[in-house]
């Protein structure tokens, strides 16, 4: 990579990181380009060298961060064949990232809802690709007669992500921080795989 390319990449990443923090703190609609520039320690005009507008920045935040998650989760799943373990890996990785980067967690769980009409194209692309990892795990489990055949993968992936999103929400808002990633992963994995019925004696 040329030094100029590296400089461009570094500045782009710096703006994305600053934007995530500003969006989480102020919300998408209240955040200003000048707020992002100040957080990134660049001139306001520099932002427009990399992005067309504030919405373009928000979409880039999702594409970069969710894209990174897709790469990391996929790499982890390639090392495992058991659908039950694969589901646990996905849950654990998502929760780990959301607890580590609470600004990102807040942007995902709040701003994705607030601006869903504006970024519909994005939601049908990168975010759907991420959720489809879950449905592929469900289908694999069904093919191997591990998961119930009557479960619809498209519904299951949204139910699972809904639970992940709620755990991330309480962490980002600091409503309840007593749950560890390991505890939450174990609870969610068990609930999704075994339900809430007591085992037969």
N, C-alpha and C positions, 0 to 999 in steps of 0.2 A: 504494500500500500504506500502510495506517495505521501510525503509529509503534508501536502495540501489537502489530500483526501482524508487523512487521519484528522487533521484540524477541523475539517468540515463535519466529519462524523462525531468528533468529540463535542463540538458546539451544538450539534443537533441533539445529542443525548443529554447534554446539559440543559437545554431548553425543555426537553421532554420531562426530565426529572423535576425541574422547577415548576413546570405546568401542573404536574401531578400534585405537588404540594399546595400550590395556589388554588387549584380546583377543589381539593379536599377541604381547605380552610375557608374559602369564600363562596364556593359553589360556582358552577359554570356561568350562570347568568350574571352574577355579581363580579366575577373576576374580570380584570382588564388586561389588555396586552401589556400595558405599562407595569402592572403588578408582576406579570411573568418575567418581563425584561429585568426588573429590579431584582427578583429572586435569582435569576440566572446570571446576574451581573453583566448584562449586555445592553447595548443601546436598543431603544424601541424599534428602530428601523431594521436592526439585525434580525428580529423575529420574522420579518416579512421576506427575508432572503431565503428562509427555509419553509415558511408556511403561508398559505393564502389568507387565513383569518383564524379566529379563535376556535371555530368548529373544526377546522382542519387540524388544529393542534390536538383537540380532544380525541378525534378519530385516530390520530397518530399515536396518542398515549395508549389507547386500547390495542391498536394493531401491534405496536412494539412490545407491550407488556404481555398481552395474551399470546402473541406469537412466540415470545420467549418461553412462556409456560408450556405451550404446545410442544416445543422442541425438547424441553426438559422432561416433561411427563412421558412423551413418546420414547425417549431414550431409556427411561426407567422401566417402562412396560415391556420393552423389547427383551429384557432380561428375565421376564417372568411368563410362565405359561398357564398358571392356575388363575382362572377368572376371578375367584374370590380374593386372591392376593392382589390381582391387578386393580380391582375395585378399591381395595384398601390403600394401595399405592397412590391412586389418583386422589382419593380423599385426603390422605396425609400430605401430599405435595401441595395441594391447593390451600389447605389450612395453614401449612408452614409458611407459604408465601404471603398469605393474607395477614398472618400475625406479625411477620417480619416487616412488611411494608403496609402499615395501617393507612397511609395516605392513599395508596393504590386501592386498598380494600374499600375505602369510603367512596372514592371516585367510581369504582365499579358498581357498588350497591346503591348509590344515590343518583349519580349523574347518568348512568345508563338508563334509568327509569325516567328521569326528568326530561331527557332529550331524545327519547326513543324514536320519535317521529322524524327527527332531524337526521339521525344516523341509522335509518332503517337498512340502507345498503350495507353498512358495516355489520350490523347484527346478523345479516344473512350470509356473511362471509366468515370473518375471523372468529367471532364469538360462536357461531354455529359449528365451525370446525372444531372448536374446543369441546363443546358439548357432545359432538358426535363421537368423540373418544369414549365417552361414557356409554353411548348406545352400542358401540362396537364391542365393548366389554360385555354388555348384557347379551348381545347376540351370540358371542363366543360361548358364554356360559350356557345358553339355551342349546346350542349345537352339541355341547358336550353333556347335555342332560344334568347340568349342575343347577341352573336357574330354571324357574317355572316357565313352561312354554306359553302360558296365557298372558305373560307380562308383555306389554307393548314397550319396546325400547325407547320410542320417541317420548312417551309419557314418563318412563322411568328416569331418563336422563334429566328431565326438568324437575322431577321430584327430588332427585339427589342434589342437583345444583341448588334448588331452593333451600335445602337444609344447610348446605355449605355457605350459602349467601347469608343466612340468618346468623350462623355462628360468627362469620366474619363481621357482621353488623354489630353484634354486641361487643366484639373486641374493639372495633374501630371507634365506637362511641363510649367505650370503657364502662358499659353497663354491668358487665359481669366478666371478670378476668380470672376467675378461679379455675376455669377449665384449661387444662394443658392440651397441646396438640395431640399427644398420644391418647389422652383420655377421650377427647372428642372424636378422634379417628376410630377408636375401638367401639365407642357407643354407636356412632353412625353406621359403621360397617356391620355391627351385629343387628341393628334395627333393620337395615335394608335387606340383610340376608336371612334373618330369622324371625323378623316381626316382633310383636310384643306379647305373643302368646307364651304362657309358661310351658316348658317342655313336658312331654308325657312321662309319667313315672314308669 
